[in-house]
Amino acid sequence: MSEKIEQYTRMSGPQKAAAFMLAIGEDFSRNLWENLSDDEVKELSQHMAKLGPVAANAIEDLFVDFASQVSSVGNLNGSFESTERLLGKILPGDRVSSIMDEIRGPAGRTMWDKLGNVNEVVLASYLKNEYPQTVAVVLQKIKAEHAARVLSVLPEDFTMEVIMRMLRMEAVQKDILDKVEQTLRVEFMNNLARTNQRDSHETIAEIFNYLDRSSEARFLASLEDRNREAAERIRALMFTFEDLAKLDPGGVQTLLRNIEKDKLAMSMKGASDTLRDLFFSNMSERAAKILREDMEAMGPVRLRDVDEAQMEMVNKAKELAESGEIVLSDSKGEDELVY
């Protein structure tokens, strides 16, 4: 069996429906869309947006299942953009915006499922500005494990107020629950979805973070010749090894516990004196002495090996930031949580 035929056999029912709607286009799908509920439109749109490339042979097999052999359909690519274009030709603009904002947001069929997939720091940052009673309703609806993580991030006084409201809470009336859900959908989820739409400069900056030092410098220099503004913006967005100097003492110590000793020694061989001093000052005298001895024992090392070790440290720092164990600062020196 060819790879293209195998693709069709691996597709789930919702994926086949998504491919079908994309393949027949707006003229033939209009009546189908109009007869779907909002939830069905959202679910189908989500599968369309995440479908990715579908081979022409797979599309042909799909139409065979609908009792019609279609051999003229070319390859298609399911993406957020193609889905939004299609919906825009069929549905009102405000409904399309609402649907696309929701499917760009966290995964989950219901609002409460989606909240369960929002980082606790992000969710807590929003909830701390809400009434304690509203927060109590939200925390009762999400999973206990996630609620515990959110509570641990909220300010302590506010947390106790929320807990007291939860203790006194009786059954929540449906209209109140619906109002809370609608507020979360409009004020939080839609804003979160728009925030998650990444700037192309951020994408390039992340890619450049994985380049070795010489390639990074070469690409940025070439980009400066063509578009100085873009190059400066990308450079500002990049998180480099030297940016680790912005870690607070707790962050440095957490990072040290999660880095292999040989990688740390290799990284420090190419570090600035400022960064070396920061790491040595957050180690015990004995550990710092051992690290210095390891660095001396290495003798001359290849720049490529140093770059790889430093890149590993940067990536580990990003992982720890995403899990909320440390806080990274942006390139402008303004403190910002990295989720």
TAQUI-V674196 format. One record per residue. N is the residue number from 1. RES is the residue in three letters. PSI is psi in radians with two decimals (* if undefined). D_CENTER is the distance of its C-alpha to the mean C-alpha in whole Angstrom. Layout:
((N & RES & PSI & D_CENTER) (N & RES & PSI & D_CENTER))
This chain:
((1 & MET & 2.31 & 36) (2 & SER & 2.86 & 34) (3 & GLU & -0.64 & 30) (4 & LYS & -0.69 & 30) (5 & ILE & -0.67 & 32) (6 & GLU & -0.60 & 30) (7 & GLN & -0.75 & 27) (8 & TYR & -0.69 & 29) (9 & THR & -0.41 & 30) (10 & ARG & -0.23 & 26) (11 & MET & 2.42 & 25) (12 & SER & 2.97 & 25) (13 & GLY & -0.87 & 27) (14 & PRO & -0.61 & 24) (15 & GLN & -0.68 & 23) (16 & LYS & -0.71 & 26) (17 & ALA & -0.72 & 27) (18 & ALA & -0.78 & 24) (19 & ALA & -0.68 & 25) (20 & PHE & -0.80 & 29) (21 & MET & -0.66 & 28) (22 & LEU & -0.67 & 26) (23 & ALA & -0.66 & 29) (24 & ILE & -0.26 & 32) (25 & GLY & 3.13 & 30) (26 & GLU & -0.60 & 31) (27 & ASP & -0.79 & 35) (28 & PHE & -0.34 & 35) (29 & SER & -0.14 & 32) (30 & ARG & -0.88 & 33) (31 & ASN & -0.60 & 35) (32 & LEU & -0.81 & 33) (33 & TRP & -0.72 & 30) (34 & GLU & -0.34 & 32) (35 & ASN & 0.10 & 33) (36 & LEU & 2.59 & 30) (37 & SER & 2.91 & 29) (38 & ASP & -0.74 & 25) (39 & ASP & -0.68 & 24) (40 & GLU & -0.67 & 25) (41 & VAL & -0.76 & 24) (42 & LYS & -0.79 & 20) (43 & GLU & -0.78 & 20) (44 & LEU & -0.71 & 22) (45 & SER & -0.66 & 20) (46 & GLN & -0.74 & 16) (47 & HIS & -0.62 & 18) (48 & MET & -0.78 & 19) (49 & ALA & -0.49 & 16) (50 & LYS & 0.12 & 15) (51 & LEU & -0.74 & 18) (52 & GLY & -2.96 & 18) (53 & PRO & 2.40 & 22) (54 & VAL & 2.17 & 25) (55 & ALA & 2.66 & 28) (56 & ALA & -0.70 & 31) (57 & ASN & -0.64 & 33) (58 & ALA & -0.64 & 30) (59 & ILE & -0.71 & 31) (60 & GLU & -0.78 & 35) (61 & ASP & -0.61 & 34) (62 & LEU & -0.79 & 32) (63 & PHE & -0.44 & 35) (64 & VAL & -0.69 & 38) (65 & ASP & -0.42 & 36) (66 & PHE & 0.32 & 37) (67 & ALA & 0.41 & 41) (68 & SER & 2.10 & 40) (69 & GLN & 2.01 & 40) (70 & VAL & 1.99 & 38) (71 & SER & -0.07 & 38) (72 & SER & -0.04 & 37) (73 & VAL & 2.18 & 34) (74 & GLY & -3.07 & 32) (75 & ASN & 2.61 & 28) (76 & LEU & 2.84 & 26) (77 & ASN & 1.92 & 22) (78 & GLY & 2.11 & 20) (79 & SER & 3.01 & 17) (80 & PHE & -0.72 & 15) (81 & GLU & -0.81 & 18) (82 & SER & -0.62 & 21) (83 & THR & -0.77 & 20) (84 & GLU & -0.67 & 20) (85 & ARG & -0.76 & 24) (86 & LEU & -0.85 & 25) (87 & LEU & -0.61 & 25) (88 & GLY & -0.42 & 26) (89 & LYS & -0.15 & 29) (90 & ILE & -0.72 & 30) (91 & LEU & 2.79 & 28) (92 & PRO & 2.61 & 29) (93 & GLY & -0.73 & 26) (94 & ASP & -0.58 & 25) (95 & ARG & -0.68 & 25) (96 & VAL & -0.79 & 22) (97 & SER & -0.76 & 20) (98 & SER & -0.76 & 20) (99 & ILE & -0.80 & 19) (100 & MET & -0.66 & 16) (101 & ASP & -0.70 & 15) (102 & GLU & -0.73 & 15) (103 & ILE & -0.36 & 14) (104 & ARG & -0.34 & 11) (105 & GLY & -2.90 & 10) (106 & PRO & 2.67 & 9) (107 & ALA & 2.68 & 11) (108 & GLY & 2.46 & 15) (109 & ARG & -0.74 & 18) (110 & THR & 2.91 & 19) (111 & MET & -0.67 & 18) (112 & TRP & -0.58 & 19) (113 & ASP & -0.75 & 17) (114 & LYS & -0.74 & 14) (115 & LEU & -0.59 & 14) (116 & GLY & -0.30 & 14) (117 & ASN & 0.16 & 11) (118 & VAL & 2.32 & 10) (119 & ASN & 2.38 & 10) (120 & GLU & -0.56 & 13) (121 & VAL & -0.72 & 13) (122 & VAL & -0.82 & 12) (123 & LEU & -0.75 & 14) (124 & ALA & -0.64 & 17) (125 & SER & -0.59 & 17) (126 & TYR & -0.81 & 17) (127 & LEU & -0.49 & 20) (128 & LYS & -0.27 & 22) (129 & ASN & 0.04 & 23) (130 & GLU & 2.94 & 24) (131 & TYR & 2.48 & 28) (132 & PRO & -0.62 & 28) (133 & GLN & -0.71 & 29) (134 & THR & -0.76 & 26) (135 & VAL & -0.69 & 24) (136 & ALA & -0.73 & 27) (137 & VAL & -0.79 & 26) (138 & VAL & -0.80 & 22) (139 & LEU & -0.43 & 23) (140 & GLN & -0.39 & 25) (141 & LYS & -0.42 & 23) (142 & ILE & 2.97 & 20) (143 & LYS & 2.54 & 21) (144 & ALA & -0.68 & 23) (145 & GLU & -0.74 & 21) (146 & HIS & -0.68 & 18) (147 & ALA & -0.67 & 20) (148 & ALA & -0.70 & 22) (149 & ARG & -0.66 & 19) (150 & VAL & -0.79 & 18) (151 & LEU & -0.65 & 22) (152 & SER & -0.32 & 22) (153 & VAL & -0.48 & 20) (154 & LEU & 2.70 & 22) (155 & PRO & 2.48 & 25) (156 & GLU & -0.81 & 28) (157 & ASP & -0.74 & 30) (158 & PHE & -0.70 & 28) (159 & THR & -0.79 & 27) (160 & MET & -0.63 & 31) (161 & GLU & -0.72 & 31) (162 & VAL & -0.78 & 28) (163 & ILE & -0.73 & 30) (164 & MET & -0.68 & 33) (165 & ARG & -0.67 & 32) (166 & MET & -0.66 & 31) (167 & LEU & -0.62 & 34) (168 & ARG & -0.08 & 36) (169 & MET & 2.37 & 34) (170 & GLU & -2.97 & 36) (171 & ALA & 2.28 & 35) (172 & VAL & 2.26 & 33) (173 & GLN & 2.57 & 34) (174 & LYS & -0.68 & 32) (175 & ASP & -0.59 & 33) (176 & ILE & -0.75 & 31) (177 & LEU & -0.73 & 28) (178 & ASP & -0.67 & 28) (179 & LYS & -0.73 & 28) (180 & VAL & -0.76 & 25) (181 & GLU & -0.73 & 23) (182 & GLN & -0.69 & 24) (183 & THR & -0.77 & 23) (184 & LEU & -0.70 & 19) (185 & ARG & -0.78 & 19) (186 & VAL & -0.82 & 20) (187 & GLU & -0.50 & 19) (188 & PHE & -1.02 & 16) (189 & MET & -0.76 & 14) (190 & ASN & -0.71 & 15) (191 & ASN & -0.69 & 14) (192 & LEU & -0.73 & 11) (193 & ALA & -0.72 & 10) (194 & ARG & -0.64 & 12) (195 & THR & -0.60 & 10) (196 & ASN & -0.15 & 7) (197 & GLN & 1.88 & 9) (198 & ARG & 2.43 & 9) (199 & ASP & 2.48 & 13) (200 & SER & -0.51 & 14) (201 & HIS & -0.64 & 16) (202 & GLU & -0.71 & 12) (203 & THR & -0.82 & 12) (204 & ILE & -0.72 & 15) (205 & ALA & -0.72 & 15) (206 & GLU & -0.69 & 13) (207 & ILE & -0.79 & 15) (208 & PHE & -0.50 & 18) (209 & ASN & -0.43 & 17) (210 & TYR & -0.03 & 18) (211 & LEU & 2.69 & 21) (212 & ASP & 2.88 & 24) (213 & ARG & -0.74 & 26) (214 & SER & -0.71 & 28) (215 & SER & -0.72 & 26) (216 & GLU & -0.84 & 24) (217 & ALA & -0.70 & 27) (218 & ARG & -0.80 & 29) (219 & PHE & -0.73 & 26) (220 & LEU & -0.67 & 25) (221 & ALA & -0.74 & 29) (222 & SER & -0.70 & 29) (223 & LEU & -0.65 & 27) (224 & GLU & -0.65 & 28) (225 & ASP & -0.57 & 32) (226 & ARG & -0.67 & 30) (227 & ASN & 1.55 & 28) (228 & ARG & -0.72 & 28) (229 & GLU & -0.77 & 26) (230 & ALA & -0.71 & 23) (231 & ALA & -0.74 & 24) (232 & GLU & -0.66 & 24) (233 & ARG & -0.74 & 21) (234 & ILE & -0.75 & 19) (235 & ARG & -0.66 & 21) (236 & ALA & -0.53 & 20) (237 & LEU & -0.34 & 16) (238 & MET & 2.45 & 16) (239 & PHE & 2.02 & 16) (240 & THR & 3.05 & 19) (241 & PHE & -0.71 & 22) (242 & GLU & -0.36 & 24) (243 & ASP & -0.25 & 21) (244 & LEU & -0.31 & 21) (245 & ALA & -0.28 & 25) (246 & LYS & -0.06 & 23) (247 & LEU & 2.53 & 22) (248 & ASP & 2.93 & 24) (249 & PRO & -0.72 & 27) (250 & GLY & -0.68 & 25) (251 & GLY & -0.73 & 22) (252 & VAL & -0.78 & 24) (253 & GLN & -0.67 & 26) (254 & THR & -0.76 & 22) (255 & LEU & -0.74 & 21) (256 & LEU & -0.64 & 25) (257 & ARG & -0.29 & 25) (258 & ASN & 0.14 & 22) (259 & ILE & 2.36 & 24) (260 & GLU & 2.50 & 27) (261 & LYS & -0.65 & 30) (262 & ASP & -0.61 & 31) (263 & LYS & -0.66 & 27) (264 & LEU & -0.79 & 28) (265 & ALA & -0.74 & 31) (266 & MET & -0.71 & 30) (267 & SER & -0.77 & 28) (268 & MET & -0.40 & 30) (269 & LYS & -0.59 & 33) (270 & GLY & 0.21 & 31) (271 & ALA & 2.75 & 30) (272 & SER & 2.82 & 31) (273 & ASP & -0.66 & 34) (274 & THR & -0.79 & 32) (275 & LEU & -0.68 & 29) (276 & ARG & -0.81 & 31) (277 & ASP & -0.68 & 33) (278 & LEU & -0.79 & 30) (279 & PHE & -0.73 & 29) (280 & PHE & -0.65 & 33) (281 & SER & -0.28 & 33) (282 & ASN & 0.32 & 31) (283 & MET & 2.78 & 33) (284 & SER & 2.78 & 36) (285 & GLU & -0.71 & 39) (286 & ARG & -0.79 & 39) (287 & ALA & -0.70 & 36) (288 & ALA & -0.69 & 36) (289 & LYS & -0.74 & 39) (290 & ILE & -0.73 & 38) (291 & LEU & -0.75 & 35) (292 & ARG & -0.69 & 38) (293 & GLU & -0.71 & 40) (294 & ASP & -0.72 & 37) (295 & MET & -0.72 & 36) (296 & GLU & -0.69 & 40) (297 & ALA & -0.42 & 41) (298 & MET & -0.53 & 38) (299 & GLY & -2.76 & 40) (300 & PRO & 2.41 & 39) (301 & VAL & 2.74 & 36) (302 & ARG & 2.46 & 34) (303 & LEU & -0.64 & 32) (304 & ARG & -0.70 & 29) (305 & ASP & -0.66 & 29) (306 & VAL & -0.79 & 29) (307 & ASP & -0.77 & 26) (308 & GLU & -0.73 & 24) (309 & ALA & -0.72 & 25) (310 & GLN & -0.65 & 23) (311 & MET & -0.68 & 20) (312 & GLU & -0.68 & 20) (313 & MET & -0.73 & 20) (314 & VAL & -0.79 & 17) (315 & ASN & -0.67 & 15) (316 & LYS & -0.69 & 16) (317 & ALA & -0.70 & 16) (318 & LYS & -0.71 & 12) (319 & GLU & -0.76 & 12) (320 & LEU & -0.59 & 14) (321 & ALA & -0.72 & 12) (322 & GLU & -0.55 & 9) (323 & SER & 0.01 & 12) (324 & GLY & 0.19 & 14) (325 & GLU & -0.47 & 17) (326 & ILE & 2.93 & 17) (327 & VAL & 2.24 & 16) (328 & LEU & 2.58 & 16) (329 & SER & 2.62 & 18) (330 & ASP & 3.05 & 17) (331 & SER & -0.28 & 19) (332 & LYS & -0.01 & 22) (333 & GLY & 0.06 & 22) (334 & GLU & 2.28 & 21) (335 & ASP & 2.29 & 19) (336 & GLU & 2.34 & 16) (337 & LEU & 2.41 & 13) (338 & VAL & 2.13 & 10) (339 & TYR & * & 8))
